[in-house]
Amino acid sequence: MTISEFRQYAKKWSKGQDPVKLLFPLDRLRLLPANKKRKTHAVDYRSFVDSEGHWNIYPIAIDNYHVYIVCPFCQKIHIHGNNKGHYEGPRCPHCFPVQANSYNILDISDTLKRKEENSMTLNKLKTRAKAHDLFIRKDGKGGYLLTDFLNRLMAPGPMTLEEVEMWLDDLDEHQQ
């Protein structure tokens, strides 16, 4: 389902017997296409690839029977089963045949641990950016911008912390 369809769905079912409870503000997702009024796809910046190459994703909403996630492959909303709040674990994407266990749905409480890790990572990246006379700023929607001291954009944005790190890796490589 597209992000636009999910917004309507969540609004419709938010007051029913089995209400859809949003776990993450939809306006903090990166909505695509950026140049069109009607957004059909989304990117959840909290998703990440682990050392084994599997996507790890957090739910954006939940009800008694379902968990809703943004698929990292097709960038649409997928619905998976929720066994009375136990929704964590490996899942196969609905969008196209990929090997089993292609992504893991993580417990939303893990988000707090990830925020702490991101905070430490962000501080390290800010120090690295400063060595190039650059700054890392939040864009207000969960992404990050790499700017100079006049607040001019120095790289395409918004980006995830991983993307900022790759830009800084390239800058470090060219500086040596």
SERO-4910 file (N, C-alpha, C, O; in steps of 0.05 Angstrom, whole numbers):
BEGIN
 pado doro    nc1    nc2    nc3   cac1   cac2   cac3    cc1    cc2    cc3    oc1    oc2    oc3
  Met    A     17    -23      0      0      0      0     18     25      0     39     25     13
  Thr    A     10     45    -14     26     70    -15     23     85     11      5     79     27
  Ile    A     41    104     16     40    119     40     14    136     41      3    140     63
  Ser    A      5    146     18    -20    161     18    -44    143     26    -61    151     41
  Glu    A    -44    119     15    -66    100     22    -64     93     52    -85     90     65
  Phe    A    -40     89     62    -37     83     90    -47    105    108    -60    100    129
  Arg    A    -41    130    101    -51    153    117    -82    151    120    -93    154    141
  Gln    A    -95    147     97   -125    145     97   -134    121    113   -153    123    129
  Tyr    A   -120     98    110   -127     74    124   -124     78    155   -142     71    170
  Ala    A   -102     89    163    -97     93    192   -117    113    204   -126    109    226
  Lys    A   -124    133    189   -144    153    198   -171    139    202   -185    143    221
  Lys    A   -179    123    182   -204    109    182   -206     90    206   -227     89    219
  Trp    A   -185     75    211   -185     54    231   -174     63    259   -172     47    277
  Ser    A   -168     89    262   -157     98    287   -177     98    310   -170     99    333
  Lys    A   -203     97    303   -224     99    324   -241     74    325   -262     75    338
  Gly    A   -233     53    312   -249     28    312   -245     11    336   -231     19    355
  Gln    A   -256    -13    336   -252    -32    358   -223    -41    360   -213    -46    382
  Asp    A   -210    -43    337   -182    -51    336   -167    -27    324   -159    -29    300
  Pro    A   -162     -6    339   -150     18    328   -121     14    318   -106      0    331
  Val    A   -115     27    296    -87     28    287    -74     50    303    -82     73    303
  Lys    A    -53     42    317    -38     60    334    -11     67    320      5     49    315
  Leu    A     -7     92    314     18    101    301     40    100    322     37    111    344
  Leu    A     62     88    316     85     86    333    107    106    326    126    110    341
  Phe    A    104    117    302    124    136    292    109    157    275     93    149    258
  Pro    A    115    182    279    101    203    263    107    200    233    130    199    225
  Leu    A     85    198    217     88    194    188    103    217    175    116    214    154
  Asp    A    101    241    186    114    264    174    145    264    179    159    280    168
  Arg    A    154    245    195    183    242    198    196    222    179    220    218    178
  Leu    A    179    210    162    189    192    141    197    210    118    186    232    114
  Arg    A    216    201    102    223    215     77    203    207     56    202    183     49
  Leu    A    186    225     47    165    219     28    174    224     -1    187    244     -7
  Leu    A    166    206    -19    174    208    -46    150    205    -65    130    193    -56
  Pro    A    150    214    -89    171    230   -101    170    258    -90    149    270    -85
  Ala    A    193    270    -87    196    296    -74    183    318    -91    174    338    -80
  Asn    A    183    315   -117    173    336   -134    143    335   -140    133    350   -157
  Lys    A    129    317   -128    100    314   -133     84    318   -107     94    312    -85
  Lys    A     60    329   -110     43    334    -87     34    308    -74     35    306    -49
  Arg    A     26    289    -90     17    263    -79     41    245    -75     54    237    -94
  Lys    A     46    239    -50     68    222    -43     59    193    -43     38    186    -31
  Thr    A     74    176    -56     67    147    -58     86    129    -44     78    107    -37
  His    A    110    137    -40    131    120    -28    143    134     -4    140    158      0
  Ala    A    156    118     13    168    129     37    194    115     43    198     92     35
  Val    A    212    128     57    236    117     67    237    122     97    235    145    106
  Asp    A    241    101    113    243    103    142    273    104    148    287     83    146
  Tyr    A    283    127    157    312    130    162    321    113    185    346    109    188
  Arg    A    303    102    201    312     85    223    320     57    214    334     43    229
  Ser    A    313     49    190    320     23    179    350     22    174    362     42    166
  Phe    A    362     -2    178    391     -4    173    397    -33    166    382    -52    171
  Val    A    420    -37    152    429    -63    145    450    -73    165    468    -58    172
  Asp    A    446    -97    176    464   -107    196    489   -120    183    491   -120    158
  Ser    A    507   -130    199    532   -141    189    528   -166    172    546   -173    156
  Glu    A    505   -179    174    499   -203    158    484   -196    132    478   -213    116
  Gly    A    480   -170    127    467   -161    103    437   -161    103    424   -158     83
  His    A    425   -165    127    395   -164    129    386   -137    138    399   -123    154
  Trp    A    364   -128    127    352   -103    135    339   -107    162    326   -127    167
  Asn    A    341    -87    179    328    -86    205    310    -61    205    320    -39    200
  Ile    A    285    -66    210    265    -44    208    248    -43    233    242    -63    246
  Tyr    A    239    -19    239    221    -14    261    193     -9    250    189      1    228
  Pro    A    173    -18    265    145    -13    256    138     17    257    148     32    274
  Ile    A    119     25    240    109     52    241     82     53    254     73     74    263
  Ala    A     68     29    255     41     28    267     36     -1    275     49    -20    266
  Ile    A     15     -4    292      8    -31    302    -21    -31    309    -33    -10    316
  Asp    A    -34    -54    306    -60    -59    318    -59    -86    330    -38    -98    332
  Asn    A    -82    -97    339    -81   -123    353    -72   -146    336    -62   -166    346
  Tyr    A    -76   -144    310    -70   -166    292    -48   -161    271    -39   -179    258
  His    A    -40   -136    268    -22   -128    247      0   -110    257     -3    -95    276
  Val    A     23   -111    243     44    -92    247     50    -80    219     50    -94    199
  Tyr    A     54    -54    218     58    -40    192     86    -29    191     96    -16    210
  Ile    A     99    -34    168    127    -25    165    130    -12    138    114    -17    119
  Val    A    152      3    135    159     14    109    180     -5     97    201     -9    109
  Cys    A    173    -17     75    192    -37     62    216    -22     51    213     -3     37
  Pro    A    240    -32     58    264    -19     48    269    -25     18    286    -12      6
  Phe    A    255    -44      7    259    -52    -21    241    -36    -40    251    -23    -58
  Cys    A    215    -36    -34    196    -23    -53    187      4    -42    174     19    -57
  Gln    A    193     11    -17    187     36     -4    157     41     -2    147     63     -2
  Lys    A    142     19      1    113     20      6    108      7     33    126     -4     46
  Ile    A     83     10     43     76     -1     69     69    -30     66     52    -37     49
  His    A     81    -47     83     74    -75     84     61    -81    110     66    -68    131
  Ile    A     43   -100    110     28   -109    134     37   -137    141     36   -155    124
  His    A     45   -141    165     53   -168    175     36   -175    200     24   -157    212
  Gly    A     36   -200    207     21   -209    230     33   -199    256     57   -195    259
  Asn    A     15   -194    276     23   -186    302     10   -205    322    -15   -204    326
  Asn    A     25   -222    333     15   -242    352     13   -230    380     30   -234    397
  Lys    A     -8   -214    384    -14   -201    410     10   -185    420     18   -187    444
  Gly    A     23   -170    402     45   -153    410     72   -165    405     93   -152    409
  His    A     73   -190    397     99   -203    391    103   -204    361     96   -224    347
  Tyr    A    113   -183    350    116   -180    321    145   -181    312    150   -181    288
  Glu    A    164   -183    330    192   -182    323    200   -207    308    188   -228    312
  Gly    A    221   -204    292    232   -228    279    235   -226    249    227   -206    237
  Pro    A    246   -246    237    251   -246    208    225   -248    192    207   -263    199
  Arg    A    224   -233    171    200   -233    153    209   -232    124    231   -223    118
  Cys    A    192   -241    106    197   -240     77    181   -216     66    158   -212     73
  Pro    A    193   -201     48    179   -179     36    157   -189     17    159   -210      5
  His    A    136   -173     15    113   -180     -2    118   -171    -31    105   -181    -49
  Cys    A    136   -153    -35    138   -139    -61    151   -155    -83    143   -152   -106
  Phe    A    170   -172    -77    181   -189    -98    196   -212    -84    204   -210    -61
  Pro    A    200   -234    -99    212   -258    -86    242   -253    -80    258   -248    -99
  Val    A    248   -254    -55    276   -251    -46    279   -274    -26    259   -284    -16
  Gln    A    303   -282    -21    308   -304     -3    294   -299     24    290   -276     32
  Ala    A    287   -321     38    273   -319     64    290   -302     83    314   -300     81
  Asn    A    276   -292    103    289   -276    124    303   -251    113    325   -245    122
  Ser    A    291   -238     93    303   -215     81    304   -190     98    321   -173     95
  Tyr    A    285   -188    117    287   -167    136    277   -175    164    261   -194    166
  Asn    A    286   -162    184    278   -167    211    262   -144    221    270   -121    218
  Ile    A    239   -149    234    224   -128    247    234   -127    276    234   -147    290
  Leu    A    242   -103    284    252    -99    311    231    -88    330    212    -75    321
  Asp    A    235    -94    355    217    -83    376    221    -53    377    244    -44    376
  Ile    A    200    -38    379    201     -9    379    217      1    403    229     22    402
  Ser    A    218    -15    425    234     -6    448    264     -6    441    280      8    455
  Asp    A    272    -21    420    300    -20    412    307      7    400    331     14    398
  Thr    A    287     23    393    292     50    382    308     67    401    325     83    393
  Leu    A    302     64    427    316     80    447    345     73    448    362     91    449
  Lys    A    352     47    446    380     40    444    393     51    419    416     61    420
  Arg    A    379     50    397    390     60    371    394     90    373    413    100    362
  Lys    A    375    105    387    379    134    389    404    140    404    419    159    397
  Glu    A    410    125    425    435    129    440    459    124    422    478    140    423
  Glu    A    459    103    406    481     97    388    483    119    368    506    128    362
  Asn    A    460    128    356    461    150    337    472    175    349    486    190    335
  Ser    A    465    181    374    475    205    387    506    204    389    519    224    384
  Met    A    517    181    397    546    178    398    558    181    371    578    194    367
  Thr    A    546    168    351    555    169    323    554    197    313    573    207    300
  Leu    A    532    211    318    528    238    309    550    256    320    561    273    306
  Asn    A    557    253    345    578    270    357    605    265    344    620    283    339
  Lys    A    611    239    338    636    233    324    636    245    296    656    255    287
  Leu    A    613    243    282    612    253    255    614    284    255    626    295    237
  Lys    A    602    297    275    605    326    277    634    334    280    643    354    268
  Thr    A    649    319    296    677    324    299    692    321    273    709    337    266
  Arg    A    686    300    258    699    295    232    692    317    213    709    326    197
  Ala    A    666    326    213    657    347    194    672    373    200    679    388    182
  Lys    A    675    378    226    689    403    234    717    405    223    727    427    218
  Ala    A    730    382    220    757    382    208    757    392    179    778    400    169
  His    A    734    391    166    731    401    139    717    428    138    708    436    117
  Asp    A    714    440    161    699    466    164    670    462    155    659    480    142
  Leu    A    658    439    162    630    433    156    614    428    181    626    423    203
  Phe    A    588    429    179    570    424    201    549    404    193    542    402    169
  Ile    A    540    388    212    517    370    207    493    381    222    494    386    246
  Arg    A    472    386    206    448    398    218    425    379    213    424    365    192
  Lys    A    406    378    231    381    362    227    363    378    209    362    403    211
  Asp    A    348    364    192    330    378    174    302    381    185    285    392    171
  Gly    A    297    370    209    270    372    221    252    350    214    229    348    224
  Lys    A    260    332    196    243    310    187    258    283    191    250    263    178
  Gly    A    278    283    207    293    258    213    318    254    196    332    235    200
  Gly    A    323    272    177    347    270    161    368    290    170    364    306    189
  Tyr    A    391    289    157    414    306    164    424    321    139    423    310    117
  Leu    A    434    345    144    446    361    122    475    367    129    482    373    152
  Leu    A    491    366    108    519    374    111    522    402    100    519    406     76
  Thr    A    529    421    117    530    449    109    557    462    116    573    451    131
  Asp    A    561    486    104    585    501    112    576    521    134    553    521    143
  Phe    A    594    539    142    588    557    164    567    578    157    555    590    175
  Leu    A    562    582    131    540    600    122    514    586    118    494    597    108
  Asn    A    513    560    127    489    544    125    482    536     96    459    530     90
  Arg    A    502    537     78    498    529     51    501    498     49    519    487     61
  Leu    A    484    486     34    484    457     31    509    449     15    515    459     -6
  Met    A    525    430     26    550    421     14    548    393      3    567    384    -10
  Ala    A    526    380      6    521    353     -4    491    350     -8    475    363      5
  Pro    A    483    332    -26    454    328    -30    441    319     -4    452    303     11
  Gly    A    419    330      2    406    323     27    376    322     24    365    331      4
  Pro    A    362    314     44    372    303     70    384    275     67    378    261     48
  Met    A    400    268     87    414    243     86    411    228    113    403    241    133
  Thr    A    416    203    113    418    187    138    446    192    149    463    202    136
  Leu    A    450    184    174    476    186    186    497    169    170    520    176    168
  Glu    A    488    146    160    505    129    144    514    143    119    538    141    111
  Glu    A    496    157    106    503    172     82    522    195     88    541    201     73
  Val    A    518    209    111    536    230    119    564    219    124    584    231    116
  Glu    A    565    196    137    590    183    142    605    176    116    629    180    114
  Met    A    590    167     96    603    161     70    614    186     57    636    185     46
  Trp    A    600    208     58    610    234     47    635    242     62    655    250     49
  Leu    A    635    239     88    659    247    103    682    228     98    705    237     97
  Asp    A    677    202     93    698    183     86    711    192     60    736    192     57
  Asp    A    695    201     40    705    210     14    722    235     18    744    238      7
  Leu    A    712    254     35    727    278     40    754    272     54    775    284     47
  Asp    A    753    254     73    778    246     87    798    234     68    822    239     69
  Glu    A    788    217     50    805    203     30    819    223     11    842    221      5
  His    A    804    244      3    815    264    -15    834    283     -1    852    294    -14
  Gln    A    831    286     25    848    304     40    875    292     45    895    306     49
  Gln    A    877    265     45    903    252     51    922    252     28    944    242     31
***
